[in-house]
Amino acid sequence: MQCEGWRSVQAPGLLLWLCASWGLVQGSRVLIMPVDGSHWLSLQLLVAELAHRGHDLLVLVPETSILIGDSDLYRTEHFPVPYTQNELSSSLQWMTQGVFHRTFPLMDIVVSVRGLLNFTDMQVRGCAALLYNEALMERLKQENFQMLLTDPFLPCGTIISAALQLPAVYFLRGMPCGLDVLAMQCPAPPSYVPRYKIGSSDHMGFAYRLHNFVMVGVELLLCQVMYRSFDELATRYLERDVTYRELLGHGVLWLLRYDFTLEYPRPVMPNMIFIGGINCGKSLALAPDIEDFVEGSGKHGIVVFTLGSLVRSMPVEKASIFFKAFSQIPQRVLWRYTGDVPEKVPENVKLMKWLPQNDLLGHPKTRAFITHGGTHGIYEGICHGVPMVMVPLFGDQDDNVHRMANRGVGVILNIHELTVPMLVDALNTVINNSSYKERMMKLSAVHNDRPIEPLNLAVFWTEFVMRHKGAGHLRPAAHDLNWFQYHSLDVIVFLLAVMTIVVTTAIKCCTFCLHRCYRKSQKWKEE
Amino acid sequence: MQCEGWRSVQAPGLLLWLCASWGLVQGSRVLIMPVDGSHWLSLQLLVAELAHRGHDLLVLVPETSILIGDSDLYRTEHFPVPYTQNELSSSLQWMTQGVFHRTFPLMDIVVSVRGLLNFTDMQVRGCAALLYNEALMERLKQENFQMLLTDPFLPCGTIISAALQLPAVYFLRGMPCGLDVLAMQCPAPPSYVPRYKIGSSDHMGFAYRLHNFVMVGVELLLCQVMYRSFDELATRYLERDVTYRELLGHGVLWLLRYDFTLEYPRPVMPNMIFIGGINCGKSLALAPDIEDFVEGSGKHGIVVFTLGSLVRSMPVEKASIFFKAFSQIPQRVLWRYTGDVPEKVPENVKLMKWLPQNDLLGHPKTRAFITHGGTHGIYEGICHGVPMVMVPLFGDQDDNVHRMANRGVGVILNIHELTVPMLVDALNTVINNSSYKERMMKLSAVHNDRPIEPLNLAVFWTEFVMRHKGAGHLRPAAHDLNWFQYHSLDVIVFLLAVMTIVVTTAIKCCTFCLHRCYRKSQKWKEE
């Protein structure tokens, strides 16, 4: 039995006990229910590392999938889903639909929610197909997994963990309308914890605090709408009246893909583990043709440009703004571009269907990063210390880029108002105004300076759950209170009632006494 | 320049930057303002480790001191204080005075607060003597320290950090009336975060929640009384109207000597670093005479008994209960005892003026630990997996032992109601009922299973503050709000006012319309 721990155990009396647990853990069976698309890209890193450490992993893969595939590192179980590849692709289009078209203020939230509902409704149907696949579920039961690892963006993993009574470890960036924070029972005072798309830092004036306070209510309402199908599926399958939020609350640990170089500091719970930057690896050597192009940039260096994997094509008129702007800067540009290539591409621009983003950002010639502000890109930028020009498109990108701009490490551009001079100016600012690079290097140093690497931390806590069959010591008692009790409202009502009775009685007594005194003095006077 | 980090830096571009910082850090000047007594014992561990890592440390030592002395590891600066060794000793007696005498319920809090005030008032005078020692303060200023490390139980370190504008790192177990939690702006919902001596776990029924809610108010009042002299000194010395709580809020990091195997899980802040168990070292070999005594216990093993360093002597009638009980158990007992030795000490009892507590608890023959429930002892017990019989005496001990009893790893005895059968029964229970040992082994395994040792973690974060000249990214914006804003009360009042105006206007409009309609219909009828 191999018994190499993370640490030398201080108490030798415990060594045998821990070794035994370790032995159990090093062949542990883990069930993994991923979410497709970019969510899988970082979960995959943890899955691969767990496999390297000798765990037996089974990944549940919908037969219609975008990125999740078979691997030598883990077993897969493919399950049929009631939608085709085309339907899946078109449902994913909600995220990119309209990102280049201006909408009224607040309408973008409605559009986002509608799109998200389209996507999640389809996924919920896929999940139902899995849950009601009795043969498969029975096989899963027979496997006697030690735990389940899932991204709770979709409900399937959480419902399976409840059905199979497996401790669940969540891996995520965050959830729409802050359901993760609600489910964790984590306080989030609206006076300094900015909500979705509030457009302010954590230092808010009265107007922003008012806006933020109202947004708390809006988010609670949105949660009701957005997770209704999740609640229905959970209630139907588990045959008990339960909400998705309640189920989520049983999660043992939350591995969160952020830290406080991106997010603003705020209250957290002991079972929240911060693994921001887990996707940022050591940058590897570039392919020879790319390396030649990069090295050819001379002292001016290069700009890396990508709007993420979901944005397949950009309208010609928008693309032309970028092409024109790039022709006016001395840097060379590497652009992940999948749209129509115009006849005349500036010489300093290299268009590619896929970019080795992390390797390019880690290259010493890189001067700036044009990004849509997805968490993956933002963290690769922070990790390698590259100032950013940020063009947020949808989802949490708006909030991400505001946080970066607030730290003075990048400039935000509005895709709808973008002009050539604006883009040129933004690039020149982040490249030539040394304060951007300096602040970014400081932020990067803070981010990279940690006692344990995010991937190792994620593995440690995942294995911790297996070693100890959960992490009950980190589960707050708040989960066993309803909201009325949690906020001590019953206590306050009781105290107010007691005070009212005491005060009323006291007043009545005084009145009675005064009345009697008055009558007595009247009598005396009359006598 | 030596450049060995905690980790391999992912981004090679940053290596030079970090190395340079590291070079700076590895000769950093740290000013240390300790608190005397047992507080110093664990801070000393961090101080020694920082010294081993090449930092230049200056420890401020009052000329009248109990435990803080000179060392080859650090420089010391002795400063005169306006009290003698005898006065100091007698002021410390407040903690042990009356612990063997029964008081009325709630009176113990009054006695504790009065005693604490006696002690802290003397210490505040000592602190004033340091602060107004102009020559010394000027010397400290000239030293250009990178940071200050202090235990905020007393105000001196915090006031010096404000005066010299040094980032402060705090090292503590907690503060009376929860001032640390208030100063950190850390939420602590009274519905499940038990307050001082509440006598309940984090799962509270209505009565306990009511009690706890009232205690929040009591603690706020107590804070006003207990820290008045701290506030006055800070205001007088810094020549600005400031409270100790406000000053504390500027602390960069809080190294807290607990974790969630002792404390109940609750909201925390990102700048709280949990180093519970930092005092628990690897157990070393015992001195030959002690080893012989321990080994001679055979299959029954030993019981380790100490009531801490502050309890100098126990009344004869109490001691006789322990002596009689020990004569009735098959285990051998090692007792840290400084009182009068009776004529007939049972053969299985070894009395010692000082116990190698950690080494004994780590010995395989140890079956139980009789403790007063101080944090040091509790953690050594957890660390080595030894079930406990707990006799809380004062301070936070009552809360510590309730947490342990709640986890089923020990039995609580009331010192005032103690009898021989009770003690024998408690010892037999924790030794012979295997569930205590099993639960303690599990708790111990959870406590010892961590990605990085508490001492290394404390060193990492202390050096982090030096490398980055603070940890601004962990400072919540809550510090810049007053309590009215923090709780969004201004926003709520505003919204209520708007709602009132809207509703009143709507009602008035409706009344007006109805009135007009009514008059019109009256007119028609009349016509």
Interface residues (C-beta under 8 A of the other chain):
Chain A: W6 R7 V9 Q10 A11 P12 G13 L14 W17 L18 S21 C186 P187 P189 P190 S191 Y192 S201 D202 H203 M204 F206 R209 L210 F213 F260 T261 Y264 P265 R266 P267 V268 M269 P270 N271 C280 G281 K282 S283 G362 P364 C383 H384 G385 M441 K442 L443 S444 A445 V446 N448 D449 R450 P451 I452 E453 N456 L457 F460 W461 F464 R467 H468 A471 H473 L474 R475 P476 A477 A478 D480 L481 Q485 Y486 H487 S488 D490 V491 I492 F494 L495
Chain B: W6 R7 V9 Q10 A11 P12 G13 L14 W17 L18 S21 C186 P187 P189 P190 S191 Y192 S201 D202 H203 M204 F206 R209 L210 F213 F260 T261 Y264 P265 R266 P267 V268 M269 P270 N271 C280 G281 K282 S283 G362 P364 C383 H384 G385 M441 K442 L443 S444 A445 V446 N448 D449 R450 P451 I452 E453 N456 L457 F460 W461 F464 R467 H468 A471 H473 L474 R475 P476 A477 A478 D480 L481 Q485 Y486 H487 S488 D490 V491 I492 F494 L495
